[in-house]
Amino acid sequence: MKSYWMKSDGKVATIELREIDQPKPGINQVLIRVKAAGLNRGEFILGHGLHKTGDAKAIGMDAAGEVIACGEGVSDFSVGDRVFGRCSGAFSEYALMDLREVMAMPASLTWEQAAAIPLTFHVVFDMLVVQGQLKADEWVFIPGVSSGVGVSALLMAKALGAKVIGTSGSQEKLDRLSALGLDLGICTRLPNFHDQVMQTTQGKGVNLVINTIGGSVFAECIRCMAFQGRLATVGYVDGVLKAEIDIEALHAKRLKLFGVSNKLRSPLQRSESVPAFREQILPLIGAGHIVPMVDQVFPFEKLIEAKAAMEANQHLGKIVLAGAV
């Protein structure tokens, strides 16, 4: 079967399409024919440490597809089922999926929409619900709201009854997101949003910050937080890994700061929140309260072009790779 692999020398990553044997499902695994797979920026950033120098590995981290074989111990799914979830080697004709990660596709979703969900929406669920403890009517602030994670966080937060403020360097993108429920869009790439955030929240600040940008906006985000506010750090696309912390604000306002990453988690730890996601979020997706935003779909043989489109930062929502024909 065809499968994309990536190799790094620590400075440069090389992607190649290989011909490898089709895998067979083991205990508590299903084998799917991949119909679509979502691109995730972090997988291609060497600084995130997902690729060891000198090693080559199959790439792609989440997929939607049709079950073609079930391993021992699988009873909840059958051949022919439409499923989606996180997995390794998703940029392939076929991929293995751990039973703990498999989710049945709502009938309302296309393959491409389903492929846009697993990794990104599980990360967002971690930030908003598992760690963020978001409540209806709270304010969420998302610097970089037009990113894949940012759009997904907006969609989920609105479905959960929250109010959302976001920043983007593109007014056109903010206008499009307003139609999806964005309560206030601030057109900026700089840490200069404090006054507008505080004015909109009547001086109280925001309850939950989803920092998709990194250290360059960290201090300004702290300034915008309400009493008992929470701040999630999910990325650092700005490359700024150090930031000043206002200890007085942290102390007086009883703030909570937490990171969101799967890099050091075991497969068991990563899957622990999947049952809650199935129970709380899948019904919202199935009912159309959350509709994943897919910006572009590239043919299977155009992964390099899809990666370039993602890195150009012109998209709104997710970029998806179609399954091999």
Rosetta blueprint (number, residue, H / E / L):
1 M L
2 K E
3 S E
4 Y E
5 W E
6 M E
7 K E
8 S E
9 D L
10 G L
11 K L
12 V L
13 A E
14 T E
15 I E
16 E E
17 L E
18 R E
19 E E
20 I L
21 D L
22 Q L
23 P L
24 K L
25 P L
26 G L
27 I L
28 N L
29 Q E
30 V E
31 L E
32 I E
33 R E
34 V E
35 K E
36 A E
37 A E
38 G E
39 L L
40 N L
41 R H
42 G H
43 E H
44 F H
45 I L
46 L H
47 G H
48 H H
49 G L
50 L L
51 H L
52 K L
53 T L
54 G L
55 D L
56 A E
57 K E
58 A E
59 I L
60 G L
61 M L
62 D E
63 A E
64 A E
65 G E
66 E E
67 V E
68 I E
69 A E
70 C E
71 G L
72 E L
73 G L
74 V L
75 S L
76 D L
77 F L
78 S L
79 V L
80 G L
81 D L
82 R E
83 V E
84 F E
85 G E
86 R E
87 C L
88 S L
89 G L
90 A L
91 F L
92 S E
93 E L
94 Y E
95 A E
96 L E
97 M E
98 D E
99 L L
100 R L
101 E L
102 V L
103 M E
104 A E
105 M L
106 P L
107 A L
108 S L
109 L L
110 T L
111 W H
112 E H
113 Q H
114 A H
115 A H
116 A L
117 I L
118 P H
119 L H
120 T H
121 F H
122 H H
123 V H
124 V H
125 F H
126 D H
127 M H
128 L H
129 V H
130 V H
131 Q L
132 G L
133 Q L
134 L L
135 K L
136 A L
137 D L
138 E L
139 W E
140 V E
141 F E
142 I E
143 P E
144 G L
145 V L
146 S L
147 S L
148 G H
149 V H
150 G H
151 V H
152 S H
153 A H
154 L H
155 L H
156 M H
157 A H
158 K H
159 A H
160 L L
161 G L
162 A L
163 K E
164 V E
165 I E
166 G E
167 T E
168 S E
169 G L
170 S L
171 Q H
172 E H
173 K H
174 L H
175 D H
176 R H
177 L H
178 S H
179 A L
180 L L
181 G L
182 L L
183 D L
184 L E
185 G E
186 I E
187 C E
188 T L
189 R L
190 L L
191 P L
192 N L
193 F L
194 H H
195 D H
196 Q H
197 V H
198 M H
199 Q H
200 T H
201 T L
202 Q L
203 G L
204 K L
205 G L
206 V E
207 N E
208 L E
209 V E
210 I E
211 N E
212 T L
213 I L
214 G L
215 G H
216 S H
217 V H
218 F H
219 A H
220 E H
221 C H
222 I H
223 R H
224 C L
225 M E
226 A E
227 F E
228 Q E
229 G E
230 R E
231 L E
232 A E
233 T E
234 V L
235 G L
236 Y L
237 V L
238 D L
239 G L
240 V L
241 L L
242 K L
243 A L
244 E L
245 I L
246 D L
247 I H
248 E H
249 A H
250 L H
251 H H
252 A H
253 K L
254 R L
255 L L
256 K E
257 L E
258 F E
259 G E
260 V L
261 S L
262 N L
263 K L
264 L L
265 R L
266 S L
267 P H
268 L H
269 Q H
270 R H
271 S H
272 E L
273 S L
274 V H
275 P H
276 A H
277 F H
278 R H
279 E H
280 Q H
281 I L
282 L H
283 P H
284 L H
285 I H
286 G H
287 A L
288 G L
289 H L
290 I L
291 V L
292 P L
293 M L
294 V E
295 D E
296 Q E
297 V E
298 F E
299 P L
300 F H
301 E H
302 K H
303 L H
304 I H
305 E H
306 A H
307 K H
308 A H
309 A H
310 M H
311 E H
312 A L
313 N L
314 Q L
315 H L
316 L L
317 G L
318 K E
319 I E
320 V E
321 L E
322 A E
323 G L
324 A L
325 V L
